[in-house]
């Protein structure tokens, strides 16, 4: 027993020790503007990926969906490795290839053995600069994407958030869905997709990130060998400016009484990625908490809104969100409820917002900060999450922000800051609302708007 206890003590690291022992992120910028960043560790595996400033925000009404289409085609062969040869070569390494497209970034990454890092860099370079875009594959993926769009329409949470962006940023590029419209997917040509790649997959807008048992010097050498060709260079002198997107307080209602549950999302305009207010708003969201009927705890949950939801059967689930973009964001909450509980749930949720603006307490702020610290340390779980954090940070902030710095920012938050920042973004602001399903009981917009402040005597 004594030996077992001794082993446990040796293997356990304190929170402070964990933050201090994180390897430094090394960053090198090549002559063509490509940023190469890595975090070395003793892992036998590594994750290497390319993060690109490209997504639906960089598309117009006619080309919306091009980035998502290109992501599908990227794994279907290159000019050097036609057909399924690319995927077979990845599989021969025992590696895992993945990618995603969002509104402001596109990523492709491979997890493999550390010794195969140079080969992985070559594969990623081939993928982003030599995508074959074969006509036969385009038509095949066109059908697959159209089927995915149908499946997405059945996910009411995704539909609600697409509607929320459409109403909050109406008339701007952020209103576009990532997947594009059915009409666009049917019409996009090989020339449209090739133009998208030529315009956006350029070195100054890319980050080559890696985490695991790799050498930064070797990573830079591999990047110089494979990421310095003509296709990565800009023809002009500067990076195209990001289109401006302005928030609008408005609503979209898609009533369908045949559906069993209502999905409601309400949001105000939040700050962009680099704004320090984001830390305070994340603390505020941690105070609100999240809830699902499958959770235990009942009325004894620390979240006051969750306790109310249990006691009065207000909803099936709710979750706050703080979605940030380069220069704007959406700060709000989403809930799923029975048709007859919509009004009560909206009243309680808005009341929780008002309470944060006027009477947030130190004890709940302390609890929320501990929750954020736990979520922050969870980012260290595996090379893929670390690699994604590195790539995203360099795109969003221009540098990798150390966890010690995040911890210091979280520690600096107190109840007064939560009240002040929530009042700045929430109190007496016009919200954007998206509602889907049996929403007859959802009050008029002006009534919801009146819930964004308290009349105090």
C-alpha positions in Angstrom: 0.0 0.0 0.0 2.8 2.4 0.9 4.5 1.7 -2.5 1.3 2.3 -4.4 0.8 5.7 -2.6 4.4 6.6 -3.4 3.8 5.9 -7.1 0.7 8.0 -7.2 2.5 10.9 -5.6 5.3 10.7 -8.1 2.9 10.5 -11.1 0.6 13.4 -10.0 1.5 16.9 -11.1 -0.1 20.0 -9.5 -2.0 22.5 -11.6 0.8 25.0 -11.3 3.5 22.4 -12.3 1.4 21.4 -15.3 1.4 25.0 -16.6 5.1 25.5 -16.0 6.1 22.3 -17.7 4.4 22.9 -21.0 7.0 23.1 -23.8 7.5 26.5 -25.5 5.9 27.0 -28.9 8.6 27.9 -31.4 7.6 30.0 -34.4 9.5 30.7 -37.6 8.3 32.8 -40.5 9.6 31.8 -43.9 10.4 34.4 -46.6 7.1 33.8 -48.4 5.1 34.6 -45.3 4.3 31.0 -44.1 4.4 30.7 -40.4 5.8 27.4 -39.1 5.0 26.6 -35.4 5.7 23.6 -33.3 5.6 22.3 -29.7 8.1 19.5 -29.0 7.3 16.7 -26.6 8.4 13.1 -25.9 5.4 11.6 -27.6 6.0 8.8 -30.1 3.4 10.3 -32.4 2.9 13.8 -33.9 0.1 15.8 -35.5 1.0 18.1 -38.4 -1.5 20.4 -40.0 -2.1 23.4 -42.2 -4.5 26.1 -41.0 -5.6 28.6 -43.6 -7.5 31.9 -43.4 -10.3 30.7 -45.7 -13.9 29.9 -45.2 -17.4 30.9 -46.0 -16.8 34.5 -44.9 -14.4 34.8 -47.9 -17.1 33.7 -50.3 -19.8 35.7 -52.1 -23.4 34.7 -52.7 -22.5 33.0 -56.0 -19.5 31.0 -54.6 -20.8 30.2 -51.2 -20.0 26.6 -50.5 -16.7 26.5 -52.6 -14.5 26.1 -49.6 -16.5 23.2 -48.2 -16.5 21.6 -51.7 -12.7 22.0 -51.9 -12.3 20.3 -48.5 -14.2 17.3 -49.8 -12.1 17.1 -52.9 -8.8 17.6 -51.1 -8.7 13.9 -50.0 -9.7 12.6 -53.4 -6.3 12.8 -55.1 -3.7 15.3 -56.3 -1.9 15.9 -59.5 1.1 13.8 -58.2 -1.1 11.2 -56.5 -4.3 10.7 -58.6 -7.4 9.0 -57.5 -7.2 7.1 -54.2 -3.4 7.1 -54.2 -3.2 9.9 -51.8 -5.4 8.2 -49.2 -3.5 4.9 -49.7 -0.2 6.6 -49.0 -1.5 8.1 -45.8 -2.9 4.7 -44.7 0.5 3.1 -45.5 2.0 5.2 -42.8 -0.6 4.1 -40.3 -1.6 7.8 -40.2 -5.0 9.5 -39.7 -6.0 12.3 -42.1 -8.8 14.8 -41.3 -9.9 18.3 -42.1 -12.7 20.9 -41.6 -14.0 24.2 -42.9 -15.6 26.9 -40.8 -16.6 30.5 -41.5 -13.1 31.9 -41.1 -10.6 29.0 -41.4 -9.9 25.8 -43.2 -7.7 23.0 -41.8 -6.1 19.8 -43.0 -4.1 17.7 -40.5 -2.5 14.3 -40.3 -1.6 12.3 -37.1 1.3 9.9 -37.7 4.5 8.5 -36.1 7.0 11.2 -35.3 9.6 9.6 -37.6 7.3 10.2 -40.6 7.0 14.0 -40.0 8.9 15.0 -43.2 6.7 12.7 -45.3 3.6 14.2 -43.7 4.7 17.7 -44.5 5.2 16.7 -48.1 1.7 15.1 -48.2 0.1 18.3 -46.8 2.0 20.4 -49.3 0.8 18.3 -52.1 -2.8 18.4 -50.8 -3.1 22.2 -50.6 -1.2 23.1 -53.8 -1.9 20.2 -56.2 -5.5 19.2 -55.5 -6.5 17.5 -58.7 -10.1 18.7 -58.9 -10.9 16.0 -61.4 -14.3 16.4 -63.2 -15.3 12.8 -62.3 -14.6 13.4 -58.6 -16.3 16.8 -58.6 -19.5 15.2 -59.9 -19.2 12.4 -57.4 -18.6 14.7 -54.4 -21.4 17.0 -55.7 -23.9 14.2 -55.0 -22.4 13.4 -51.6 -22.5 17.1 -50.5 -26.2 17.4 -51.6 -27.0 14.4 -49.5 -25.1 15.9 -46.6 -27.1 19.1 -46.9 -30.3 17.1 -46.6 -29.0 15.5 -43.5 -28.0 18.8 -42.1 -31.5 20.1 -42.5 -32.6 17.4 -40.1 -30.2 18.6 -37.4 -32.3 21.4 -35.9 -29.5 22.7 -33.7 -27.3 23.4 -36.8 -30.3 24.8 -38.6 -31.0 27.2 -35.8 -27.4 28.5 -35.6 -27.3 29.0 -39.4 -30.5 31.0 -39.1 -29.0 33.0 -36.2 -26.0 34.0 -38.4 -28.3 34.8 -41.3 -30.4 37.2 -39.2 -27.6 38.6 -37.1 -25.3 39.3 -40.1 -27.9 39.7 -42.8 -26.5 41.0 -46.1 -22.9 40.2 -45.2 -20.5 37.3 -45.7 -21.0 35.9 -42.1 -24.6 35.2 -43.0 -23.4 32.4 -45.4 -23.6 28.8 -44.2 -20.3 26.9 -44.3 -21.8 24.2 -46.6 -23.3 26.6 -49.1 -26.8 26.4 -50.7 -28.2 23.5 -52.7 -28.4 25.8 -55.7 -24.7 26.8 -55.5 -23.5 23.2 -55.0 -25.4 22.2 -58.2 -23.8 25.1 -60.1 -20.2 25.3 -58.9 -17.7 24.4 -61.6 -14.1 23.2 -61.6 -13.1 26.8 -62.6 -14.9 28.2 -59.5 -13.1 25.8 -57.2 -9.7 26.3 -58.8 -10.1 30.1 -58.4 -11.0 29.7 -54.8 -7.8 27.7 -54.1 -5.6 30.1 -56.1 -7.0 33.1 -54.2 -6.9 31.8 -50.7 -4.4 28.9 -50.3 -1.4 31.3 -50.1 1.6 31.3 -47.7 0.9 34.6 -45.8 -2.6 33.2 -44.9 -1.3 29.8 -43.8 0.2 28.3 -40.6 2.0 24.9 -40.7 1.6 23.7 -37.1 3.0 20.6 -35.4 2.9 19.0 -32.0 4.5 15.8 -30.6 7.9 14.1 -30.9 9.3 16.3 -33.6 12.2 18.8 -34.0 11.3 22.4 -34.9 14.4 22.7 -37.1 13.5 19.6 -39.1 9.9 20.9 -39.4 11.2 24.2 -40.8 13.6 22.4 -43.2 10.7 20.3 -44.5 8.5 23.4 -44.9 11.3 25.2 -46.8 11.5 22.2 -49.1 7.8 21.7 -49.8 6.0 25.0 -49.0 8.0 27.6 -51.0 6.8 26.9 -54.5 5.1 29.4 -56.8 1.6 28.3 -56.0 2.0 29.6 -52.4 3.1 33.1 -53.4 0.7 36.1 -53.8 0.6 37.8 -57.1 -0.1 41.1 -55.4 1.7 42.8 -52.6 -0.8 42.4 -49.8 -3.3 40.0 -48.3 -6.9 40.7 -49.4 -8.9 42.5 -46.7 -11.5 40.6 -44.7 -15.0 41.8 -45.6 -16.7 43.8 -42.9 -19.7 42.2 -41.2 -22.1 44.3 -39.2 -24.4 42.9 -36.4 -28.2 43.5 -36.7 -30.7 43.0 -33.9 -33.5 41.0 -35.7 -35.1 37.6 -35.9 -35.9 34.6 -38.0 -38.8 32.3 -37.1 -39.4 29.0 -38.9 -42.6 27.6 -37.4 -43.3 23.9 -37.9 -45.9 22.6 -35.5 -45.3 19.0 -36.8 -41.9 19.0 -34.9 -42.0 17.8 -31.3 -39.5 20.3 -29.8 -38.7 24.0 -30.3 -35.1 25.2 -30.8 -34.4 28.8 -29.7 -31.2 30.7 -30.0 -30.8 34.3 -28.7 -27.6 36.3 -29.0 -26.1 39.8 -28.8 -23.0 41.0 -30.5 -19.9 39.8 -28.8 -16.2 40.8 -29.2 -13.7 39.5 -31.8 -11.0 36.9 -31.0 -8.4 39.3 -29.7 -10.6 41.3 -27.4 -9.7 40.7 -23.7 -13.4 40.9 -22.8 -13.7 37.4 -24.1 -12.2 35.9 -21.0 -14.8 37.7 -18.8 -17.6 36.6 -21.0 -16.4 33.0 -20.9 -16.5 33.2 -17.1 -20.0 34.5 -17.3 -21.0 31.6 -19.5 -19.5 29.2 -17.0 -21.6 30.8 -14.3 -24.7 30.2 -16.4 -23.6 26.6 -17.0 -25.2 24.0 -19.2 -27.9 21.4 -18.8 -29.3 18.3 -20.3 -32.0 16.0 -19.0 -29.5 13.2 -18.9 -27.4 15.0 -16.3 -27.5 14.0 -12.7 -27.7 16.4 -9.8 -31.3 17.5 -10.0 -32.1 20.7 -8.1 -28.6 20.6 -6.5 -26.7 21.7 -9.6 -24.4 24.7 -9.1 -26.0 26.4 -12.1 -29.0 28.4 -11.0 -30.6 28.2 -14.4 -30.1 24.4 -14.5 -31.7 24.1 -11.0 -34.7 26.2 -12.3 -34.9 24.0 -15.4 -35.2 20.9 -13.3 -37.6 22.3 -10.7 -40.0 23.8 -13.3 -39.4 21.4 -16.2 -38.4 24.3 -18.4 -36.4 22.6 -21.1 -34.8 19.5 -22.4 -31.4 21.2 -22.7 -29.7 24.6 -22.8 -26.1 25.8 -23.4 -24.6 29.3 -23.6 -22.1 30.1 -26.3 -19.5 32.7 -27.1 -18.7 32.4 -30.8 -15.9 34.8 -31.9 -14.7 35.9 -35.3 -12.0 38.3 -36.4 -13.9 41.5 -35.6 -17.2 40.5 -34.1 -18.9 37.6 -32.3 -22.1 36.1 -31.0 -22.7 35.9 -27.3 -25.9 34.1 -26.3 -27.7 30.9 -25.4 -29.5 28.1 -27.1 -32.2 25.9 -25.6 -34.5 23.1 -26.6 -37.9 22.9 -25.0 -41.5 21.7 -25.2 -43.8 24.1 -27.0 -45.6 25.2 -23.8 -42.4 26.0 -21.9 -40.8 28.4 -24.3 -42.0 31.6 -22.6 -41.0 30.4 -19.1 -37.6 29.3 -20.3 -36.9 32.5 -22.2 -38.0 34.5 -19.1 -35.6 32.6 -16.8 -32.7 32.7 -19.2 -33.0 36.4 -19.8 -33.4 36.9 -16.0 -30.1 35.1 -15.5 -28.4 37.5 -18.0 -29.8 40.4 -16.1 -28.6 38.9 -12.8 -25.1 38.6 -14.2 -25.2 42.3 -15.2 -26.4 43.5 -11.8 -25.6 41.0 -9.0 -23.0 38.4 -10.0 -21.3 37.2 -6.8 -17.7 36.3 -6.0 -18.4 32.8 -5.0 -20.0 31.8 -8.4 -17.2 33.7 -10.2 -14.6 31.6 -8.3 -16.5 28.4 -9.3 -16.7 29.5 -12.9 -12.9 30.3 -13.1 -12.1 26.8 -11.8 -14.3 25.3 -14.5 -12.5 27.3 -17.2 -9.1 26.2 -15.8 -10.2 22.6 -16.0 -11.3 23.1 -19.6 -8.0 24.9 -20.4 -5.9 22.0 -19.2 -8.0 19.6 -21.2 -6.5 21.2 -24.3 -3.3 19.3 -23.5 -5.0 16.0 -24.1 -3.2 14.6 -27.1 -1.1 16.0 -29.9 -4.1 16.8 -32.2 -5.7 19.2 -29.7 -2.4 20.9 -29.1 -1.7 21.2 -32.8 -5.1 22.7 -33.4 -4.6 25.2 -30.6 -1.3 26.3 -32.1 -2.7 26.7 -35.6 -5.9 28.5 -34.5 -4.0 30.8 -32.1 -1.6 32.0 -34.8 -4.5 32.7 -37.2 -6.6 34.5 -34.5 -4.0 36.2 -32.3 -0.8 36.2 -34.3 0.9 34.1 -31.6 0.4 31.1 -29.4 -0.9 32.4 -26.1 0.7 30.3 -23.3 -1.6 28.6 -20.8 0.1 30.5 -18.0 -1.0 33.8 -19.6 -4.6 32.4 -20.0 -4.5 31.4 -16.3 -3.4 34.9 -15.3 -6.2 36.5 -17.3 -8.8 34.1 -15.7 -7.4 34.8 -12.2 -7.8 38.6 -12.8 -11.5 38.3 -13.3 -13.7 39.3 -10.3 -17.5 39.8 -9.8 -17.3 43.5 -10.7 -15.6 42.8 -14.0 -18.3 40.2 -14.8 -21.1 42.7 -14.0 -19.4 45.5 -16.0 -18.6 43.5 -19.1 -22.0 41.8 -19.2 -23.6 45.2 -18.9 -21.5 46.4 -21.8 -22.5 43.6 -24.2 -25.9 42.5 -22.9 -27.8 45.1 -20.9 -30.4 46.9 -23.0 -29.0 45.6 -26.3 -31.1 44.5 -29.3 -30.7 40.7 -29.7 -30.7 38.5 -32.7 -33.2 35.6 -32.4 -33.6 32.3 -34.4 -36.4 29.9 -33.6 -37.3 26.6 -35.3 -40.2 24.2 -34.6 -43.5 24.6 -32.7 -42.8 28.2 -31.6 -46.3 29.7 -31.4 -45.6 30.6 -27.7 -42.5 32.5 -28.5 -43.3 36.1 -27.6 -43.2 39.1 -30.0 -39.7 40.5 -30.6 -40.5 43.7 -28.7 -41.5 41.7 -25.6 -38.2 39.8 -25.8 -36.4 43.0 -26.3 -38.0 44.4 -23.1 -36.5 41.5 -21.2 -33.0 42.8 -22.0 -33.2 45.3 -19.1 -34.7 45.6 -15.6 -36.8 48.5 -14.4 -35.3 49.1 -11.0 -36.7 51.6 -8.4 
